[in-house]
Amino acid sequence: MRIIKKDLKKGILAVKLDGPEDLYWLSFAIKPGDLVTARTTRRFKPEGQQRPDSGERVPVTLTLEVEKVEVDSTGGSMRILGVVRRAPEWLGIQGKHHSIEVAPGSQLTISKEHWDDVALEVIERAEQSTLSPKVLVIALDDREATIATISRFKVTPEVSLRASRRADARSRRADSIISKEFFSELSEIINRLVERHSPEAVVVAGPGFFKEEFAKHLTEHFPEIASKIRVVDASSATLSGVYEVLKRGEVDRVARELSVSTDAKLIEKFLADLSKGSRLVAYGADHVRTALSYGAVETILISSHMVFDQRKRDLSKELLELCKKTRAEFRIVDSETEPGQVLDSLGGVVAFLRFPVEEQS
């Protein structure tokens, strides 16, 4: 989750949702009586059209006074239900009941008469827990390249480079020589930046096929970087191309890939520890609850099905509240992914412990 605007004197907080776990946080922060403003769609029927399915859906901005919040059991979306307090006049829905559906990528504004400490802590924890990997982005074509780092959604320009035109004029393959020199110089710069910043991913972007050729060159000359490389489209080799990659959600997509990769490694480690008979792991709600009550938990992994399933809501809330009290870290793992499915087969929650805990008979 990203906080876009914060004005607590006016009781206003605007946020953008980045992942399904943000829906969980919001479901606790948004209370009945709050005002929520967001974009949604309504069917607009021109005069004379009476059929219920007539007209077209148009985007509008609505403000609801919240009555109820419902999170989809898969964690894919959340419905905010309430009474319309502000809407375009032509809709004629002022004072009527309506709902707004939000999902990862949505932006909304929450207004409260008073933000209590718990609600603020929920939002701030959500922002801190948002996966925001450091990513190195290279936008290039056959004439120039721009390199920037992106961290916590801040773009920091690093290097701008233009291809040298000092190639042998007599050569029939001058373009190939230029590309080779350009690729070599650019690769060396990227390698130095990777050593300096330790990015979690290297995104190579640009128009045409030039980006694929460069990604291949970079992989061959610096194989240790190969696993970090992602190739995407961009219309420009300038800083605007870097911003294009960010705005189009490519960095968010890389973040999701990295998150699934991290989840897979943690599940693999848990299973390896479990198979060795380690006493520093626990699984299942009862065992994990006991370990949390002793302050023994370092990190828990909890599945999105467990968090967002209304039937298990109280249990998952209890576990996460215990995490808060005992300073244990936690990750919500998407149940639609392979590591999430494995986690669900283990009861939906597992834990890595600081010290062993004896089960009470």
N, C-alpha and C positions, 0 to 999 in steps of 0.2 A: 504494500500500500504506500502511496505517496501523498503527503499532505501538500495540497496546492495552495491553500489559503488558510490562515489561522487568525481570527480576530475574536478573542474570548470576551472582550468588553461588550461586543455585540452578540456574543453567543454563537458565532459562525465558524464552521470548520468545513472546508472543501477538500475532498480526497479523490484520488484515482485508484481503482482497484487493479492489482497486478496478478493475483492468483486466487485460486479457490479458497485458500485459508483466510483471505481478507473478508470473504462473506461471513465466515465464522466470527471474526472479530466484530464486524459491523452488527451482526445479529445480537450481540451483547451490548454494544454501544448505543444503538438506536432504541429508544423507548417510546411507549404510547404518549402522545402529546407533542412529540418532537415534530418539527417541520423539515421535510426532505424535498429538495428541489433537484430534478434530473430530467434528462431528455428521454422521451418515449415516443410512441407513435399512436395516432388515432385515425380512425377511418373518417374521411371527409366526404359527405354526400352532397353534391350540388342539388339545388332546388329541383323538385320534380321526381327525384329518384327515391323510391320508397323501399326497395328490396333491402333486406338486412346486409347482404353481401355486396351492395352497390357502392360505388365510390372508390377512392384510393386511400391507402394509408400514408399519412404525412407526418414528418417529425415535428414534435412540439415540446415545449418546456413546461412542466407542471410542478406545482408545489402541493404536497399532500401533508395533512395533519395525520400523523401515524396512529393507526389503531392496532396493527398486527404486522409481524415480520415472519415470513416463511422461507426457509432455506431448502432448496431441492436436495433430495436424498443423495444425489451424486456429487453435490457441491458445485454443480455447473452454473447455477443461477440462484437469485434470491428475489422473492416478490415482497414488495412493500405495499401494504394495503391501508387505505385511509380515506379521508374526505378531502376533496379538492378545495384548496384555499386560494390558489392563484393559477390562472390559465387564460389563454387567449379568449377574448369575448365571443368570437365567432363559434367557439366550440359549444358554448352554452352548458358547461358541466360544473360551473361554480357551485360548491356545496354538495355535490353528488359523490357517491362512493366510486373509487377508482383504484387501480393498482399500477405500480411501476415495477418493471423487471430489470434488475441490474445483474451484471456478470463481469468477469475479469475483462478489463479494458474500459469499463464504465466510469464516468465521473459524476459525482453528486455532492450536493452541499447539505450539511446537517445544521439546523438551527435549534438551539435549546435556550430556555430561560436561564438555566444554570448548568454548566459542565462540572459534574462532580469529579473528584480525584480518580475514582475507579474507571469511569468512562474515558477520561483523558489517558489514563495509563494503558487502557486497552488499545486505543488508537496509536499511541506512541510505541507500544510493544509491536503492533502490527507493522509500523513503518520500519522499526529496527530489524524485524525478522524478515522483511522483504529481501528476496535474493536479488542482489544487484552486483553481478560479477564485474570485475575489471576486464574490459574488452578492448583490444587493439583493433581499430578499423583502418583499412587501407583502401582509399578510393583511387582508382587509376585508369588511364587509357594509354594509348601509344605515345603520348606526348608529355604527360605529367602525372604526378601522384601526390596525394595528401594523406598524411597519417595523423590520427588522433586517438587518444585514449578516452574511453567512456567508463565512468565509475559513479555509482549512485545517480545515474542519468545526467551527469554533468559531462559535457564535451570539452576536452582539453587538447587544442591543436599541438602537435609535436613537430612535424617536419613537412615542408612542401618541397617537391623535387621536380625539376624539368629534365626531360631526356636530352642528353648531349647530342649535338649534330656535327660532331667532329669525326664522324665515320669516314672511311676511305671513299672518296667521291668516285673513284674508278671502279669500285666494287659493284657488281650487279645485284648484290644482296645487302645493300646498305641498310635497309630496314631491319634485316636480321641482326646485323652488327649493332645497330642502335638498340634493338630490343635486348640483346645479350648484355651489352654494357649497362643499360638501364636496369635490367633485372638484377644484375650482380650488385650494383651500387645500392639499389633499393633493398635487396635481401640482407645485405650487411647491416643497413640501418635498422631494419626490423628485428634482426637478431639481437642487436645491442639494446633496443627498446624492450624486447622480451626479457632479456637478462636484468634490465633495470626495474621494470614494472611487474614482472611475473603475472601477466594477464592469464585469465582462465580460458580465453578464446581469442583467435586471430581471425577477423572477418575481412575477406578480400572481396571488394565490390567494384563494379564498374560496368560500362556498356560493352556489348559485343563479346567476343571470345577471348579478348586480351587477358581478362582476369583469370580465366581457367589456365591459360598458358603460364601466367606468373605463379599461380598457386602450385602448378606442377614443378616449376623451377625451384620455388621455395622449399617444397617437400624434398626434392632431390638433394639440395645443397645443405639443408638444415633439417634432417629427418626427425630430430628431437622436437620440432615444432609441429610436425605433421598432424598429430592427433588433435591439435588445437584449431586447425584451419577450417573455416566455413566459407563457402563461395556463394555470393548473392548478387543480384542485379542492382545497379545504380545508374542514373542517367548522366552523372557528372563525376569528374576526377578531382573536383575542388571540395572545399569544406561543405558546400551545399550538398554534395553527394554523401558525405558522412552523416549530415543531419537527415537526409532522405532515408538512409538505412535505419536510423534511430526512430524516425516518425512512422515508418512503415511497420514497425514492430519486430524487425529482424533481431534486435538485441534481446527483446523479450522472449522471442522464440529460442535463441541461444541459451538464455537463462533457464527456460523450461527444460531444454535438453540436458543442461548441466545439473539441474535439480534432480532429474530422473537418474542420471548417472551417479550422483552422490547417494541417492536413496538405494540404488542397486548395490553399491559398494558397502553401505552400512548393513543392509540385509545380509549380504554375503559374509561380512565379518561376524554378524550375530550368529548365523548358522554354523560358521566354523567354530566359534567359541562354544556354542551349545553342544556340538558334536564331540568336543574335547572334554565335556563335563565341567566347564568353567562355572564357578559359583558367582561370577561377576556379571551374569545375565539373568533376566527374568522375562517371562511372557505370560500373557493372559491378564485380564483386568484385576483379578483378586491378588495375584502375586505382585503385580506392578504396584497396586494400591498399598500393599503391605510395605514394600520397599520404599515407596514415597513417604509413608508415615514415619519411617525411621530416618529419613533424610539421606538415604543410601543411593538415590538415583542421580546419575550424572546426566543422562540423556534418555528420553523416550521417543519412540517412533509410534505414531498413532495413525490409523488409516482414515481416509476421508469418509468412508462409509460409516465408520464408528462415530466420527464427529458430527456428520450431517444427518444421520438417521435419527428421526424424532424419537424413536423408541429407546435409543441409547444416549440421547442428548444429556440427560442428568448425569449419567455415569461418566461420559467424556468430560463434561464440565467439572465434575469432582476431581478427576485425574489432573486436568490442566490447572485447576485452582491449587492443587497440592504441588504441582510443579512451581507455580508462582511463589508459594510459601517457602519451599525448600530450595529455591534457586536452581532447580533442575532445568536443563534445556529441553526443548521438544521440537519435533518436526512432524508436520502433517503430510502424509504420503498419499498421493493420488491412487485410489483403489482401481482406477482404469488402467494403470500401468502394471508391468510384470512384477516389480518389487512390491507394489501395493496389493496385488493378488496373493503374493506369498505372505505378506503381513496379515491379510485377512484370514488366511489359513491357520495362522498362529494365534488367533483370537482377537486380532485387530490392534494389539498394542504389545510392544516389547520394550525392554529397558536395558541399558548398560549401567552397571552399578559401580559406585565408588568403593564399596566394601561389601562382603557377603552378608546376607540376612538369613537367619534361620527361620523357616516356616513354623508357625505355631500349630501344634496338633489339636 
